[in-house]
Amino acid sequence: MEDSQVSEFRRILRHFERELEFQNQSGCCCGVTLTQCHALMELALNDNITMNELADRLHLDKSTVSRTVDNLVQADLIDRKIPASNRRTTMIKLTKKGRSVCKTINNGNNQFFIQALNAIPSDKLADFLQSFEQLTSAMMKLNKS
């Protein structure tokens, strides 16, 4: 790979990051922060998980997740339970209100990305998504090492 290709990719990526940040700020509605939004979205995919699992999935430290969960519990968006079988574990899951907020956030973001992805010709969309997944996976592996 040539340096010019890497430079061009990074230039495009900076623009993408700015647009994504703008979308994240406008797409996370309902009075939740971006971190809270990501926690809710993760719980929508994997409900009734431990605080440690959520921290791992969000790549955040446990104290940040604990504060985030505290705020979401106060807002009645998630429930927190300590099972009698293992008192060192805290299980968290979405409340009915939390599921409703997730649905609102997902609907707004889906509409935005439908419009954005429509800019890619339909015969190239599957290849784009596969390449984007491969790049994301490679970056995740590099960041773990």
OpenMM code with the backbone's topology and positions (N, CA, C; nanometers):
from openmm import Vec3, app, unit

residues = "MET GLU ASP SER GLN VAL SER GLU PHE ARG ARG ILE LEU ARG HIS PHE GLU ARG GLU LEU GLU PHE GLN ASN GLN SER GLY CYS CYS CYS GLY VAL THR LEU THR GLN CYS HIS ALA LEU MET GLU LEU ALA LEU ASN ASP ASN ILE THR MET ASN GLU LEU ALA ASP ARG LEU HIS LEU ASP LYS SER THR VAL SER ARG THR VAL ASP ASN LEU VAL GLN ALA ASP LEU ILE ASP ARG LYS ILE PRO ALA SER ASN ARG ARG THR THR MET ILE LYS LEU THR LYS LYS GLY ARG SER VAL CYS LYS THR ILE ASN ASN GLY ASN ASN GLN PHE PHE ILE GLN ALA LEU ASN ALA ILE PRO SER ASP LYS LEU ALA ASP PHE LEU GLN SER PHE GLU GLN LEU THR SER ALA MET MET LYS LEU ASN LYS SER".split()
positions = [
    Vec3(0.0856, -0.1176, 0.0000),
    Vec3(0.0000, 0.0000, 0.0000),
    Vec3(0.0902, 0.1238, 0.0000),
    Vec3(0.0516, 0.2211, -0.0772),
    Vec3(0.1304, 0.3437, -0.0895),
    Vec3(0.0921, 0.4442, 0.0185),
    Vec3(0.1896, 0.5285, 0.0540),
    Vec3(0.1643, 0.6335, 0.1533),
    Vec3(0.0510, 0.7258, 0.1098),
    Vec3(0.0419, 0.7521, -0.0189),
    Vec3(-0.0633, 0.8422, -0.0676),
    Vec3(-0.2019, 0.7818, -0.0452),
    Vec3(-0.2141, 0.6495, -0.0558),
    Vec3(-0.3420, 0.5830, -0.0309),
    Vec3(-0.3788, 0.5916, 0.1166),
    Vec3(-0.2811, 0.5734, 0.2029),
    Vec3(-0.3055, 0.5837, 0.3466),
    Vec3(-0.3456, 0.7263, 0.3818),
    Vec3(-0.2757, 0.8235, 0.3264),
    Vec3(-0.3094, 0.9641, 0.3527),
    Vec3(-0.4500, 0.9978, 0.3041),
    Vec3(-0.4849, 0.9486, 0.1871),
    Vec3(-0.6186, 0.9733, 0.1329),
    Vec3(-0.7251, 0.9067, 0.2195),
    Vec3(-0.6989, 0.7829, 0.2630),
    Vec3(-0.7927, 0.7146, 0.3501),
    Vec3(-0.8123, 0.7935, 0.4792),
    Vec3(-0.7034, 0.8394, 0.5393),
    Vec3(-0.7126, 0.9130, 0.6657),
    Vec3(-0.7867, 1.0455, 0.6467),
    Vec3(-0.7684, 1.1112, 0.5321),
    Vec3(-0.8418, 1.2355, 0.5044),
    Vec3(-0.9918, 1.2066, 0.4988),
    Vec3(-1.0292, 1.1032, 0.4270),
    Vec3(-1.1704, 1.0653, 0.4168),
    Vec3(-1.2238, 1.0249, 0.5542),
    Vec3(-1.1436, 0.9507, 0.6288),
    Vec3(-1.1849, 0.9056, 0.7612),
    Vec3(-1.2108, 1.0233, 0.8555),
    Vec3(-1.1289, 1.1271, 0.8483),
    Vec3(-1.1522, 1.2458, 0.9335),
    Vec3(-1.2877, 1.3084, 0.9017),
    Vec3(-1.3195, 1.3179, 0.7735),
    Vec3(-1.4512, 1.3719, 0.7349),
    Vec3(-1.5629, 1.2803, 0.7865),
    Vec3(-1.5437, 1.1505, 0.7710),
    Vec3(-1.6420, 1.0531, 0.8180),
    Vec3(-1.6609, 1.0650, 0.9686),
    Vec3(-1.5515, 1.0757, 1.0433),
    Vec3(-1.5595, 1.0878, 1.1896),
    Vec3(-1.6383, 1.2117, 1.2304),
    Vec3(-1.6139, 1.3237, 1.1631),
    Vec3(-1.6878, 1.4462, 1.1962),
    Vec3(-1.8363, 1.4303, 1.1673),
    Vec3(-1.8698, 1.3709, 1.0546),
    Vec3(-2.0103, 1.3504, 1.0203),
    Vec3(-2.0755, 1.2512, 1.1163),
    Vec3(-2.0018, 1.1475, 1.1518),
    Vec3(-2.0551, 1.0489, 1.2448),
    Vec3(-2.0760, 1.1105, 1.3824),
    Vec3(-1.9829, 1.1938, 1.4264),
    Vec3(-1.9978, 1.2619, 1.5552),
    Vec3(-2.1217, 1.3523, 1.5536),
    Vec3(-2.1398, 1.4242, 1.4445),
    Vec3(-2.2588, 1.5100, 1.4320),
    Vec3(-2.3857, 1.4257, 1.4380),
    Vec3(-2.3867, 1.3133, 1.3673),
    Vec3(-2.5039, 1.2254, 1.3688),
    Vec3(-2.5254, 1.1659, 1.5070),
    Vec3(-2.4161, 1.1267, 1.5721),
    Vec3(-2.4287, 1.0706, 1.7071),
    Vec3(-2.4900, 1.1719, 1.8032),
    Vec3(-2.4481, 1.2969, 1.7926),
    Vec3(-2.5018, 1.3986, 1.8820),
    Vec3(-2.6478, 1.4289, 1.8519),
    Vec3(-2.6833, 1.4315, 1.7251),
    Vec3(-2.8226, 1.4606, 1.6916),
    Vec3(-2.9094, 1.3352, 1.6984),
    Vec3(-2.8484, 1.2180, 1.6784),
    Vec3(-2.9248, 1.0931, 1.6781),
    Vec3(-2.9545, 1.0386, 1.8164),
    Vec3(-2.8736, 1.0779, 1.9148),
    Vec3(-2.8995, 1.0342, 2.0521),
    Vec3(-2.9881, 1.1376, 2.1181),
    Vec3(-3.1131, 1.1107, 2.1121),
    Vec3(-3.2135, 1.2027, 2.1627),
    Vec3(-3.2646, 1.1534, 2.2972),
    Vec3(-3.3773, 1.1963, 2.3316),
    Vec3(-3.4478, 1.1453, 2.4495),
    Vec3(-3.3743, 1.1762, 2.5790),
    Vec3(-3.2881, 1.2778, 2.5771),
    Vec3(-3.2207, 1.3201, 2.6991),
    Vec3(-3.1088, 1.2299, 2.7456),
    Vec3(-3.0515, 1.1484, 2.6566),
    Vec3(-2.9407, 1.0621, 2.6956),
    Vec3(-2.8117, 1.1093, 2.6303),
    Vec3(-2.6999, 1.0857, 2.6985),
    Vec3(-2.5696, 1.1190, 2.6434),
    Vec3(-2.5286, 1.0127, 2.5417),
    Vec3(-2.4200, 1.0383, 2.4721),
    Vec3(-2.3723, 0.9415, 2.3735),
    Vec3(-2.3330, 0.8098, 2.4407),
    Vec3(-2.2643, 0.8169, 2.5539),
    Vec3(-2.2266, 0.6944, 2.6256),
    Vec3(-2.3503, 0.6191, 2.6721),
    Vec3(-2.4493, 0.6907, 2.7240),
    Vec3(-2.5737, 0.6268, 2.7658),
    Vec3(-2.6446, 0.5646, 2.6463),
    Vec3(-2.6416, 0.6343, 2.5339),
    Vec3(-2.7027, 0.5836, 2.4115),
    Vec3(-2.6360, 0.4523, 2.3703),
    Vec3(-2.5033, 0.4479, 2.3727),
    Vec3(-2.4327, 0.3259, 2.3348),
    Vec3(-2.4633, 0.2120, 2.4319),
    Vec3(-2.4750, 0.2439, 2.5599),
    Vec3(-2.5109, 0.1407, 2.6588),
    Vec3(-2.6508, 0.0864, 2.6309),
    Vec3(-2.7444, 0.1753, 2.6030),
    Vec3(-2.8808, 0.1322, 2.5720),
    Vec3(-2.8842, 0.0448, 2.4467),
    Vec3(-2.8109, 0.0856, 2.3429),
    Vec3(-2.8091, 0.0089, 2.2187),
    Vec3(-2.7485, -0.1293, 2.2413),
    Vec3(-2.6458, -0.1369, 2.3253),
    Vec3(-2.5850, -0.2673, 2.3560),
    Vec3(-2.6823, -0.3550, 2.4325),
    Vec3(-2.7551, -0.2956, 2.5264),
    Vec3(-2.8545, -0.3726, 2.6019),
    Vec3(-2.9711, -0.4151, 2.5131),
    Vec3(-3.0025, -0.3356, 2.4129),
    Vec3(-3.1090, -0.3755, 2.3202),
    Vec3(-3.0683, -0.5014, 2.2433),
    Vec3(-2.9384, -0.5171, 2.2180),
    Vec3(-2.8885, -0.6356, 2.1479),
    Vec3(-2.8641, -0.7527, 2.2414),
    Vec3(-2.8238, -0.7219, 2.3642),
    Vec3(-2.7843, -0.8252, 2.4605),
    Vec3(-2.8432, -0.7906, 2.5963),
    Vec3(-2.9711, -0.8128, 2.6114),
    Vec3(-3.0395, -0.7752, 2.7346),
    Vec3(-3.0055, -0.8714, 2.8480),
    Vec3(-3.0104, -0.8196, 2.9683),
    Vec3(-2.9858, -0.8963, 3.0903),
    Vec3(-2.8426, -0.9500, 3.0943),
    Vec3(-2.7471, -0.8568, 3.0921),
    Vec3(-2.6052, -0.8908, 3.1002),
    Vec3(-2.5470, -0.8300, 3.2269),
    Vec3(-2.4242, -0.8662, 3.2581),
    Vec3(-2.3590, -0.8117, 3.3765),
    Vec3(-2.2976, -0.6753, 3.3439),
    Vec3(-2.2691, -0.6013, 3.4493),
    Vec3(-2.2023, -0.4714, 3.4320),
    Vec3(-2.0657, -0.4930, 3.3666),
    Vec3(-1.9951, -0.5979, 3.4074),
    Vec3(-1.8639, -0.6262, 3.3491),
    Vec3(-1.8741, -0.6561, 3.1998),
    Vec3(-1.9769, -0.7315, 3.1604),
    Vec3(-1.9969, -0.7601, 3.0178),
    Vec3(-2.0229, -0.6313, 2.9408),
    Vec3(-2.1036, -0.5429, 2.9974),
    Vec3(-2.1316, -0.4162, 2.9303),
    Vec3(-2.0037, -0.3347, 2.9163),
    Vec3(-1.9226, -0.3292, 3.0211),
    Vec3(-1.7955, -0.2554, 3.0152),
    Vec3(-1.7064, -0.3129, 2.9049),
    Vec3(-1.6987, -0.4452, 2.8959),
    Vec3(-1.6174, -0.5084, 2.7913),
    Vec3(-1.6698, -0.4754, 2.6522),
    Vec3(-1.7993, -0.4820, 2.6353),
    Vec3(-1.8579, -0.4587, 2.5024),
    Vec3(-1.8456, -0.3138, 2.4577),
    Vec3(-1.8467, -0.2221, 2.5537),
    Vec3(-1.8343, -0.0796, 2.5207),
    Vec3(-1.6892, -0.0316, 2.5231),
    Vec3(-1.5984, -0.1192, 2.5663),
    Vec3(-1.4563, -0.0840, 2.5803),
    Vec3(-1.4394, 0.0368, 2.6726),
    Vec3(-1.5099, 0.0311, 2.7856),
    Vec3(-1.5027, 0.1368, 2.8858),
    Vec3(-1.4610, 0.0764, 3.0191),
    Vec3(-1.4033, 0.1594, 3.1056),
    Vec3(-1.3678, 0.1077, 3.2376),
    Vec3(-1.4938, 0.0918, 3.3215),
    Vec3(-1.4812, 0.0102, 3.4250),
    Vec3(-1.5970, -0.0250, 3.5067),
    Vec3(-1.6564, 0.0953, 3.5792),
    Vec3(-1.5726, 0.1922, 3.6183),
    Vec3(-1.6260, 0.3085, 3.6892),
    Vec3(-1.7115, 0.3954, 3.5963),
    Vec3(-1.6712, 0.4077, 3.4703),
    Vec3(-1.7509, 0.4842, 3.3738),
    Vec3(-1.8849, 0.4153, 3.3499),
    Vec3(-1.8820, 0.2837, 3.3344),
    Vec3(-2.0056, 0.2082, 3.3131),
    Vec3(-2.0941, 0.2169, 3.4369),
    Vec3(-2.0347, 0.2128, 3.5533),
    Vec3(-2.1122, 0.2217, 3.6763),
    Vec3(-2.1862, 0.3555, 3.6851),
    Vec3(-2.1183, 0.4646, 3.6535),
    Vec3(-2.1836, 0.5970, 3.6537),
    Vec3(-2.2921, 0.6038, 3.5472),
    Vec3(-2.2627, 0.5494, 3.4308),
    Vec3(-2.3604, 0.5491, 3.3218),
    Vec3(-2.4841, 0.4709, 3.3617),
    Vec3(-2.4642, 0.3532, 3.4189),
    Vec3(-2.5757, 0.2690, 3.4628),
    Vec3(-2.6545, 0.3399, 3.5729),
    Vec3(-2.5853, 0.4028, 3.6681),
    Vec3(-2.6543, 0.4776, 3.7743),
    Vec3(-2.7511, 0.5792, 3.7153),
    Vec3(-2.7024, 0.6549, 3.6173),
    Vec3(-2.7869, 0.7575, 3.5552),
    Vec3(-2.9038, 0.6965, 3.4785),
    Vec3(-2.8806, 0.5845, 3.4119),
    Vec3(-2.9880, 0.5191, 3.3366),
    Vec3(-3.0909, 0.4554, 3.4300),
    Vec3(-3.0474, 0.4056, 3.5446),
    Vec3(-3.1408, 0.3522, 3.6442),
    Vec3(-3.2265, 0.4662, 3.6988),
    Vec3(-3.1638, 0.5798, 3.7295),
    Vec3(-3.2389, 0.6957, 3.7805),
    Vec3(-3.3408, 0.7452, 3.6790),
    Vec3(-3.3082, 0.7326, 3.5506),
    Vec3(-3.4002, 0.7759, 3.4446),
    Vec3(-3.5041, 0.6690, 3.4118),
    Vec3(-3.5015, 0.5567, 3.4837),
    Vec3(-3.5933, 0.4444, 3.4628),
    Vec3(-3.5815, 0.3843, 3.3228),
    Vec3(-3.4580, 0.3835, 3.2689),
    Vec3(-3.4351, 0.3239, 3.1379),
    Vec3(-3.3783, 0.1831, 3.1479),
    Vec3(-3.3145, 0.1511, 3.2600),
    Vec3(-3.2668, 0.0151, 3.2832),
    Vec3(-3.2936, -0.0246, 3.4275),
    Vec3(-3.3016, -0.1553, 3.4484),
    Vec3(-3.3136, -0.2146, 3.5817),
    Vec3(-3.1792, -0.2771, 3.6166),
    Vec3(-3.1473, -0.2725, 3.7456),
    Vec3(-3.0236, -0.3322, 3.7951),
    Vec3(-3.0603, -0.4274, 3.9083),
    Vec3(-3.0121, -0.5500, 3.8992),
    Vec3(-3.0426, -0.6512, 4.0005),
    Vec3(-2.9145, -0.7227, 4.0416),
    Vec3(-2.9070, -0.7589, 4.1686),
    Vec3(-2.7978, -0.8415, 4.2186),
    Vec3(-2.8572, -0.9788, 4.2495),
    Vec3(-2.8192, -1.0813, 4.1724),
    Vec3(-2.8773, -1.2138, 4.1934),
    Vec3(-2.8319, -1.2740, 4.3271),
    Vec3(-2.9228, -1.3449, 4.3921),
    Vec3(-2.8917, -1.4087, 4.5198),
    Vec3(-2.7840, -1.5155, 4.5032),
    Vec3(-2.7762, -1.5760, 4.3861),
    Vec3(-2.6798, -1.6835, 4.3622),
    Vec3(-2.5356, -1.6334, 4.3529),
    Vec3(-2.5175, -1.5058, 4.3178),
    Vec3(-2.3826, -1.4496, 4.3072),
    Vec3(-2.3904, -1.3013, 4.3397),
    Vec3(-2.3697, -1.2668, 4.4637),
    Vec3(-2.3875, -1.1295, 4.5102),
    Vec3(-2.2772, -1.0355, 4.4601),
    Vec3(-2.1745, -1.0898, 4.3952),
    Vec3(-2.0680, -1.0043, 4.3405),
    Vec3(-2.0988, -0.9603, 4.1983),
    Vec3(-2.2090, -1.0054, 4.1442),
    Vec3(-2.2480, -0.9747, 4.0068),
    Vec3(-2.3680, -0.8811, 4.0070),
    Vec3(-2.3683, -0.7891, 3.9140),
    Vec3(-2.4837, -0.7011, 3.8952),
    Vec3(-2.5359, -0.7217, 3.7539),
    Vec3(-2.6612, -0.7608, 3.7423),
    Vec3(-2.7260, -0.7826, 3.6129),
    Vec3(-2.8045, -0.6571, 3.5756),
    Vec3(-2.8003, -0.6212, 3.4489),
    Vec3(-2.8735, -0.5035, 3.4021),
    Vec3(-2.9537, -0.5403, 3.2776),
    Vec3(-3.0700, -0.4754, 3.2667),
    Vec3(-3.1551, -0.4975, 3.1499),
    Vec3(-3.2400, -0.3736, 3.1275),
    Vec3(-3.2922, -0.3620, 3.0062),
    Vec3(-3.3773, -0.2490, 2.9698),
    Vec3(-3.5128, -0.2579, 3.0390),
    Vec3(-3.5658, -0.1423, 3.0737),
    Vec3(-3.7041, -0.1347, 3.1192),
    Vec3(-3.7931, -0.1143, 2.9958),
    Vec3(-3.9211, -0.1124, 3.0172),
    Vec3(-4.0145, -0.0837, 2.9067),
    Vec3(-3.9842, 0.0543, 2.8487),
    Vec3(-3.9619, 0.1511, 2.9351),
    Vec3(-3.9276, 0.2864, 2.8899),
    Vec3(-3.7945, 0.2846, 2.8137),
    Vec3(-3.6979, 0.2058, 2.8602),
    Vec3(-3.5690, 0.1946, 2.7925),
    Vec3(-3.5823, 0.1360, 2.6528),
    Vec3(-3.6673, 0.0333, 2.6394),
    Vec3(-3.6911, -0.0251, 2.5065),
    Vec3(-3.7551, 0.0768, 2.4130),
    Vec3(-3.8446, 0.1590, 2.4668),
    Vec3(-3.9092, 0.2623, 2.3864),
    Vec3(-3.8081, 0.3673, 2.3395),
    Vec3(-3.7180, 0.4069, 2.4287),
    Vec3(-3.6144, 0.5044, 2.3924),
    Vec3(-3.5231, 0.4451, 2.2854),
    Vec3(-3.4857, 0.3185, 2.3005),
    Vec3(-3.4022, 0.2519, 2.1995),
    Vec3(-3.4705, 0.2513, 2.0636),
    Vec3(-3.5986, 0.2236, 2.0646),
    Vec3(-3.6740, 0.2206, 1.9387),
    Vec3(-3.6732, 0.3583, 1.8725),
    Vec3(-3.6927, 0.4629, 1.9504),
    Vec3(-3.6908, 0.5995, 1.8975),
    Vec3(-3.5545, 0.6336, 1.8387),
    Vec3(-3.4489, 0.6013, 1.9125),
    Vec3(-3.3128, 0.6291, 1.8648),
    Vec3(-3.2837, 0.5496, 1.7381),
    Vec3(-3.3171, 0.4206, 1.7389),
    Vec3(-3.2923, 0.3364, 1.6215),
    Vec3(-3.3683, 0.3857, 1.4989),
    Vec3(-3.4941, 0.4229, 1.5165),
    Vec3(-3.5730, 0.4710, 1.4023),
    Vec3(-3.5110, 0.5958, 1.3402),
    Vec3(-3.4697, 0.6904, 1.4232),
    Vec3(-3.4080, 0.8131, 1.3711),
    Vec3(-3.2772, 0.7856, 1.2998),
    Vec3(-3.1918, 0.7040, 1.3616),
    Vec3(-3.0635, 0.6719, 1.2991),
    Vec3(-3.0815, 0.5885, 1.1738),
    Vec3(-3.1761, 0.4956, 1.1758),
    Vec3(-3.2006, 0.4149, 1.0561),
    Vec3(-3.2402, 0.5023, 0.9381),
    Vec3(-3.3266, 0.5983, 0.9616),
    Vec3(-3.3691, 0.6868, 0.8527),
    Vec3(-3.2511, 0.7655, 0.7965),
    Vec3(-3.1648, 0.8145, 0.8839),
    Vec3(-3.0470, 0.8893, 0.8392),
    Vec3(-2.9570, 0.8006, 0.7533),
    Vec3(-2.9269, 0.6795, 0.8027),
    Vec3(-2.8332, 0.5933, 0.7308),
    Vec3(-2.8946, 0.5314, 0.6059),
    Vec3(-3.0253, 0.5157, 0.6020),
    Vec3(-3.0901, 0.4718, 0.4769),
    Vec3(-3.0625, 0.5753, 0.3692),
    Vec3(-3.0802, 0.7013, 0.4035),
    Vec3(-3.0547, 0.8077, 0.3059),
    Vec3(-2.9077, 0.8119, 0.2655),
    Vec3(-2.8171, 0.7975, 0.3630),
    Vec3(-2.6743, 0.8016, 0.3315),
    Vec3(-2.6325, 0.6823, 0.2468),
    Vec3(-2.6784, 0.5618, 0.2828),
    Vec3(-2.6395, 0.4423, 0.2082),
    Vec3(-2.7017, 0.4371, 0.0691),
    Vec3(-2.8094, 0.5107, 0.0480),
    Vec3(-2.8687, 0.5178, -0.0857),
    Vec3(-2.7759, 0.5862, -0.1855),
    Vec3(-2.6715, 0.6549, -0.1362),
    Vec3(-2.5734, 0.7171, -0.2247),
    Vec3(-2.4816, 0.6132, -0.2892),
    Vec3(-2.4802, 0.4929, -0.2325),
    Vec3(-2.3974, 0.3842, -0.2870),
    Vec3(-2.4840, 0.3035, -0.3832),
    Vec3(-2.4358, 0.2820, -0.5051),
    Vec3(-2.5150, 0.2020, -0.5997),
    Vec3(-2.5509, 0.0663, -0.5396),
    Vec3(-2.6737, 0.0237, -0.5614),
    Vec3(-2.7240, -0.0990, -0.4977),
    Vec3(-2.6398, -0.2213, -0.5313),
    Vec3(-2.5795, -0.2261, -0.6504),
    Vec3(-2.4973, -0.3416, -0.6859),
    Vec3(-2.3609, -0.3414, -0.6164),
    Vec3(-2.3261, -0.2314, -0.5475),
    Vec3(-2.1983, -0.2227, -0.4760),
    Vec3(-2.2165, -0.2212, -0.3241),
    Vec3(-2.3400, -0.2144, -0.2773),
    Vec3(-2.3651, -0.2005, -0.1342),
    Vec3(-2.3158, -0.3205, -0.0536),
    Vec3(-2.3427, -0.4416, -0.0996),
    Vec3(-2.2997, -0.5612, -0.0253),
    Vec3(-2.1476, -0.5649, -0.0125),
    Vec3(-2.0770, -0.5309, -0.1203),
    Vec3(-1.9300, -0.5278, -0.1152),
    Vec3(-1.8812, -0.4205, -0.0185),
    Vec3(-1.9461, -0.3040, -0.0225),
    Vec3(-1.9080, -0.1966, 0.0695),
    Vec3(-1.9246, -0.2407, 0.2144),
    Vec3(-2.0402, -0.2999, 0.2473),
    Vec3(-2.0660, -0.3437, 0.3844),
    Vec3(-1.9663, -0.4507, 0.4281),
    Vec3(-1.9340, -0.5426, 0.3400),
    Vec3(-1.8370, -0.6465, 0.3728),
    Vec3(-1.6990, -0.5850, 0.3966),
    Vec3(-1.6584, -0.4918, 0.3125),
    Vec3(-1.5280, -0.4257, 0.3291),
    Vec3(-1.5247, -0.3439, 0.4567),
    Vec3(-1.6328, -0.2756, 0.4851),
    Vec3(-1.6400, -0.1940, 0.6068),
    Vec3(-1.6298, -0.2836, 0.7309),
    Vec3(-1.6964, -0.3984, 0.7273),
    Vec3(-1.6884, -0.4947, 0.8382),
    Vec3(-1.5459, -0.5469, 0.8532),
    Vec3(-1.4798, -0.5782, 0.7435),
    Vec3(-1.3426, -0.6286, 0.7492),
    Vec3(-1.2486, -0.5237, 0.8082),
    Vec3(-1.2639, -0.3997, 0.7676),
    Vec3(-1.1807, -0.2921, 0.8201),
    Vec3(-1.2046, -0.2732, 0.9697),
    Vec3(-1.3302, -0.2721, 1.0087),
    Vec3(-1.3644, -0.2549, 1.1505),
    Vec3(-1.3081, -0.3696, 1.2330),
    Vec3(-1.3215, -0.4914, 1.1859),
    Vec3(-1.2680, -0.6078, 1.2578),
    Vec3(-1.1161, -0.6004, 1.2703),
    Vec3(-1.0494, -0.5600, 1.1637),
    Vec3(-0.9035, -0.5477, 1.1673),
    Vec3(-0.8611, -0.4420, 1.2691),
    Vec3(-0.9330, -0.3308, 1.2724),
    Vec3(-0.9012, -0.2248, 1.3682),
    Vec3(-0.9243, -0.2727, 1.5116),
    Vec3(-1.0316, -0.3465, 1.5348),
    Vec3(-1.0591, -0.3982, 1.6684),
    Vec3(-0.9492, -0.4933, 1.7144),
    Vec3(-0.9016, -0.5797, 1.6239),
    Vec3(-0.7936, -0.6721, 1.6574),
    Vec3(-0.6654, -0.5962, 1.6903),
    Vec3(-0.6343, -0.4952, 1.6108),
    Vec3(-0.5137, -0.4158, 1.6362),
    Vec3(-0.5225, -0.3421, 1.7697),
    Vec3(-0.6383, -0.2933, 1.8023),
    Vec3(-0.6548, -0.2204, 1.9280),
    Vec3(-0.6501, -0.3108, 2.0505),
    Vec3(-0.6801, -0.4394, 2.0328),
    Vec3(-0.6725, -0.5330, 2.1445),
    Vec3(-0.5291, -0.5727, 2.1754),
    Vec3(-0.4411, -0.5620, 2.0743),
    Vec3(-0.3028, -0.6031, 2.0987),
    Vec3(-0.2164, -0.4919, 2.1509),
] * unit.nanometer
topology = app.Topology()
chain = topology.addChain("A")
for resn in residues:
    res = topology.addResidue(resn, chain)
    for name in ("N", "CA", "C"):
        topology.addAtom(name, app.Element.getBySymbol(name[0]), res)
